[in-house]
Amino acid sequence: MHAFLNKIRDINGNLSQRFFAVWYRNFRVWLKFYKPSIIGDILEPLLFLAAFSLGIGKFIHYIHGVPYIIYIVPGIIASSSMYAAAFEATFGSYTRMATKGVFDAILVTPVSIEEIVAGEVIWGTTKAFMSGASVLLVALLFKWIVSPYVIFIPFIIILNGIMFSSLSLFITSFSPSYDFFSYYFTIAVSTMFLFSGVFYPVSALPAFIRFFVYFMPLYHTVSLIRLLDEGKFSPLIFLNLIVIILFSLIFFYLSVIFIKKRLIT
C-alpha cells in the first residue's frame, strides 16, 4: 500500500499542462476525418432515441408514471457518452500506442507518460461529451427534459467521459491486440448497457443481479442523470458522484502505471 501511494505521488508530480498538447494533437488528427466520426458518435444514439420512441414507446407508455421516451433519455445520454469514450480509449488509443508509435514519439519530447494518459483521457472525454450532449440537445428540443437541474447534466457527461476513458485506457494498457477488445465490449460494456437501468428500472431485476449492477459504473451515471432529469434532489446524488469520482481516479492511476510498464520496462 505504501509503495502504491508513492507511485501516486510520483504520478501527480509528473503531471502538467503539457497534456493539452496530446489532446490538441488528437483533435487535429480527428479534424481530418471528423464526418464519419460524427456519424458514429452522434447519430447512433439519436437512432436509439428514434427507434424506442417510435417503436417500443408505442407499447410501453409509462414507467413509474413517466412517459417511456422521457424515462430512457437519461440512460441514452449516459450510454452514448460511455460508448464514445470506450471506443476512443480502446481502438483509438491502442492504435496510437501499439501500431503507429505515437506514444513513443511523444515520449521523445518533454511530455511524460502521465501527461500522455491525461491527454488521452481528456480526448476520450471530449468525444463522450459530443455524443452525450447531442442527445441532451435533442431531448431539450423535444421537451423530453424540463427539469431546472438540466444545467448540471453536461458536467455529469464530462465526469462519465473521464470515468470510461480511464477505465477503457486501463484495458488498452495490457491489451495484446485489437481482438482483445471484443472481451471488454461484450462482457463489460454491453452488459452495463443492458443491465444498468437504461431501458427499465433496476428494481425489476432479481436481487442477486442487482447486487452486481450496483458495482457497474454506468449504473451510477444513469441514476444520477435520471435524478436530475426528474428534478429530485436526493442523497443518492452525492453517493453516485463519489462512486464516479472513485472509479475515475482508480483507473486513471492504474492506466498510468500499466502503460508505463508497457512502454518503458
C-alpha positions as CSV (number, residue, x, y, z in Angstrom):
1,M,0.0,0.0,0.0
2,H,2.8,2.4,0.9
3,A,4.5,1.6,-2.5
4,F,1.2,2.3,-4.3
5,L,0.8,5.7,-2.6
6,N,4.4,6.6,-3.6
7,K,3.5,5.8,-7.2
8,I,0.5,8.1,-7.0
9,R,2.7,10.9,-5.6
10,D,5.1,10.4,-8.5
11,I,2.3,10.4,-11.0
12,N,1.0,13.7,-9.6
13,G,4.5,15.2,-9.7
14,N,4.8,14.4,-13.4
15,L,1.5,16.0,-14.5
16,S,1.5,19.4,-16.0
17,Q,-0.5,21.4,-18.6
18,R,1.6,19.6,-21.3
19,F,-1.2,17.0,-21.5
20,F,-3.1,19.7,-23.6
21,A,-0.6,19.2,-26.4
22,V,-1.5,15.5,-26.5
23,W,-5.2,16.4,-26.6
24,Y,-4.6,19.0,-29.3
25,R,-2.6,16.5,-31.4
26,N,-5.5,14.1,-31.3
27,F,-8.0,16.8,-32.1
28,R,-6.0,17.9,-35.2
29,V,-5.9,14.4,-36.5
30,W,-9.7,14.0,-35.8
31,L,-10.4,17.0,-37.9
32,K,-9.2,15.1,-41.0
33,F,-11.9,12.5,-40.7
34,Y,-14.5,14.1,-38.4
35,K,-17.5,13.4,-40.7
36,P,-17.6,9.6,-40.2
37,S,-16.7,10.1,-36.5
38,I,-19.7,12.3,-36.0
39,I,-22.0,9.7,-37.7
40,G,-20.8,7.1,-35.2
41,D,-20.6,9.2,-32.0
42,I,-23.7,11.4,-32.5
43,L,-26.2,9.9,-35.0
44,E,-26.1,6.4,-33.5
45,P,-27.6,7.4,-30.1
46,L,-30.1,9.6,-31.8
47,L,-31.2,6.5,-33.8
48,F,-31.7,4.7,-30.5
49,L,-34.0,7.5,-29.3
50,A,-36.0,7.4,-32.6
51,A,-36.3,3.7,-32.5
52,F,-37.5,3.5,-28.9
53,S,-39.8,6.5,-29.2
54,L,-41.4,5.3,-32.4
55,G,-41.3,1.6,-31.8
56,I,-41.2,0.3,-28.2
57,G,-42.6,3.5,-26.9
58,K,-45.9,2.7,-28.7
59,F,-46.3,-0.4,-26.4
60,I,-44.7,0.8,-23.2
61,H,-46.3,4.0,-22.3
62,Y,-45.2,4.8,-18.8
63,I,-42.7,3.6,-16.2
64,H,-43.3,4.9,-12.7
65,G,-45.7,7.4,-14.1
66,V,-43.1,8.8,-16.5
67,P,-43.6,8.6,-20.3
68,Y,-41.3,5.9,-21.6
69,I,-39.3,8.1,-24.0
70,I,-38.6,10.6,-21.2
71,Y,-37.7,7.7,-18.9
72,I,-35.0,6.4,-21.2
73,V,-33.4,9.7,-22.2
74,P,-31.0,9.8,-19.2
75,G,-29.9,6.3,-20.0
76,I,-29.3,7.1,-23.7
77,I,-27.3,10.2,-22.7
78,A,-25.1,8.1,-20.3
79,S,-24.7,5.1,-22.5
80,S,-23.9,7.1,-25.6
81,S,-21.1,9.0,-23.8
82,M,-19.9,5.7,-22.4
83,Y,-19.6,4.1,-25.9
84,A,-17.9,7.2,-27.4
85,A,-15.3,7.2,-24.6
86,A,-14.8,3.5,-24.7
87,F,-14.2,3.2,-28.4
88,E,-11.8,6.2,-28.4
89,A,-9.8,5.0,-25.4
90,T,-9.5,1.4,-26.7
91,F,-9.2,1.3,-30.5
92,G,-8.0,4.9,-30.9
93,S,-5.5,4.8,-28.0
94,Y,-4.3,1.3,-28.9
95,T,-3.5,2.5,-32.5
96,R,-1.5,5.4,-31.2
97,M,0.3,3.3,-28.6
98,A,0.9,0.0,-30.3
99,T,0.7,0.3,-34.1
100,K,1.5,3.9,-35.0
101,G,4.2,4.5,-32.4
102,V,2.7,7.9,-31.5
103,F,3.2,7.4,-27.7
104,D,6.9,6.5,-28.3
105,A,7.3,9.6,-30.5
106,I,5.7,11.9,-27.9
107,L,8.0,10.5,-25.2
108,V,11.0,11.8,-27.1
109,T,9.6,15.3,-26.2
110,P,9.3,16.7,-22.6
111,V,5.8,15.2,-22.3
112,S,5.6,12.4,-19.7
113,I,3.6,9.2,-19.8
114,E,1.3,10.7,-17.1
115,E,0.6,13.6,-19.4
116,I,0.0,11.2,-22.4
117,V,-2.5,9.3,-20.3
118,A,-4.2,12.6,-19.2
119,G,-4.3,13.8,-22.7
120,E,-5.8,10.6,-24.0
121,V,-8.4,10.6,-21.2
122,I,-9.4,14.2,-21.9
123,W,-9.6,13.5,-25.6
124,G,-11.9,10.5,-24.9
125,T,-13.9,12.7,-22.7
126,T,-14.3,15.2,-25.5
127,K,-15.7,12.5,-27.8
128,A,-18.0,11.4,-25.0
129,F,-19.2,15.0,-24.4
130,M,-20.0,15.4,-28.1
131,S,-22.1,12.3,-28.1
132,G,-23.9,12.8,-24.8
133,A,-24.5,16.5,-25.4
134,S,-26.1,15.9,-28.8
135,V,-28.7,13.6,-27.2
136,L,-29.3,16.1,-24.5
137,L,-29.8,18.9,-27.0
138,V,-32.4,16.8,-28.9
139,A,-34.1,15.9,-25.7
140,L,-34.3,19.6,-24.8
141,L,-35.7,20.5,-28.3
142,F,-38.4,17.9,-28.0
143,K,-39.1,18.9,-24.3
144,W,-38.2,15.4,-23.1
145,I,-36.2,17.1,-20.3
146,V,-37.8,20.0,-18.5
147,S,-36.1,19.9,-15.1
148,P,-34.3,23.0,-13.9
149,Y,-31.4,20.7,-12.9
150,V,-30.7,20.1,-16.5
151,I,-27.8,22.6,-16.3
152,F,-25.9,20.1,-14.3
153,I,-26.2,17.2,-16.8
154,P,-23.3,18.4,-19.1
155,F,-21.0,18.2,-16.1
156,I,-22.1,14.7,-15.4
157,I,-21.5,13.8,-19.1
158,I,-17.9,15.1,-18.6
159,L,-17.4,13.0,-15.5
160,N,-18.8,10.0,-17.2
161,G,-16.4,10.6,-20.1
162,I,-13.4,10.8,-17.7
163,M,-14.5,7.6,-15.9
164,F,-15.0,5.5,-19.0
165,S,-11.9,6.9,-20.8
166,S,-9.8,6.0,-17.7
167,L,-11.4,2.5,-17.5
168,S,-11.0,1.8,-21.2
169,L,-7.4,3.1,-21.3
170,F,-6.7,0.7,-18.4
171,I,-7.9,-2.2,-20.6
172,T,-5.9,-0.9,-23.5
173,S,-2.7,-0.8,-21.3
174,F,-2.5,-4.6,-21.3
175,S,-4.4,-5.5,-24.5
176,P,-2.2,-7.7,-26.8
177,S,-4.3,-6.9,-29.9
178,Y,-7.5,-5.3,-31.3
179,D,-9.3,-8.6,-30.9
180,F,-8.9,-8.4,-27.2
181,F,-11.3,-5.5,-27.0
182,S,-14.1,-7.9,-28.0
183,Y,-14.0,-9.3,-24.5
184,Y,-14.2,-5.8,-23.0
185,F,-17.1,-4.7,-25.1
186,T,-19.1,-7.9,-24.9
187,I,-18.5,-8.8,-21.2
188,A,-18.3,-5.3,-19.7
189,V,-19.7,-2.5,-21.9
190,S,-22.6,-4.4,-23.4
191,T,-23.6,-5.8,-20.0
192,M,-23.6,-2.4,-18.5
193,F,-25.7,-1.1,-21.4
194,L,-28.3,-3.8,-20.9
195,F,-28.5,-4.0,-17.1
196,S,-27.7,-0.6,-15.7
197,G,-31.2,0.8,-15.8
198,V,-31.0,2.4,-19.3
199,F,-34.3,0.9,-20.5
200,Y,-36.0,-0.3,-17.4
201,P,-35.8,0.1,-13.6
202,V,-33.0,-1.9,-11.9
203,S,-35.6,-2.8,-9.3
204,A,-37.2,-5.2,-11.8
205,L,-34.1,-7.4,-11.7
206,P,-33.6,-10.3,-9.3
207,A,-31.8,-9.4,-6.1
208,F,-28.6,-11.3,-6.9
209,I,-28.3,-9.5,-10.2
210,R,-29.0,-6.1,-8.6
211,F,-26.1,-6.7,-6.3
212,F,-23.7,-6.7,-9.3
213,V,-25.4,-3.8,-11.0
214,Y,-24.7,-1.5,-8.1
215,F,-21.0,-2.1,-8.9
216,M,-21.3,-1.1,-12.5
217,P,-20.0,2.4,-13.3
218,L,-22.7,3.1,-15.9
219,Y,-25.5,2.5,-13.3
220,H,-24.4,5.4,-11.2
221,T,-24.3,7.8,-14.2
222,V,-27.7,6.7,-15.3
223,S,-29.1,7.0,-11.8
224,L,-27.5,10.5,-11.4
225,I,-28.8,11.9,-14.7
226,R,-32.2,10.4,-14.1
227,L,-32.5,12.1,-10.6
228,L,-31.5,15.4,-12.2
229,D,-33.9,14.9,-15.1
230,E,-36.8,14.2,-12.7
231,G,-35.9,17.2,-10.6
232,K,-35.2,15.1,-7.5
233,F,-32.6,16.3,-5.0
234,S,-31.6,13.2,-3.1
235,P,-28.6,12.0,-1.0
236,L,-28.1,9.4,-3.8
237,I,-26.8,12.2,-6.0
238,F,-23.7,12.5,-3.7
239,L,-23.3,8.7,-3.5
240,N,-23.4,8.4,-7.3
241,L,-20.9,11.3,-7.6
242,I,-18.5,9.7,-5.1
243,V,-18.6,6.4,-6.9
244,I,-17.9,8.0,-10.3
245,I,-15.0,10.0,-9.0
246,L,-13.5,7.0,-7.3
247,F,-13.8,4.9,-10.4
248,S,-12.1,7.7,-12.4
249,L,-9.2,8.2,-10.0
250,I,-8.5,4.5,-9.5
251,F,-8.5,3.6,-13.2
252,F,-6.6,6.7,-14.2
253,Y,-3.7,5.9,-11.9
254,L,-3.8,2.2,-12.9
255,S,-3.7,3.3,-16.6
256,V,-0.5,5.3,-15.9
257,I,1.2,2.5,-14.0
258,F,0.4,-0.2,-16.6
259,I,1.2,2.0,-19.7
260,K,4.5,3.0,-18.1
261,K,5.4,-0.7,-17.6
262,R,4.4,-1.5,-21.2
263,L,6.4,1.3,-22.8
264,I,9.4,1.6,-20.5
265,T,10.1,-1.8,-18.9
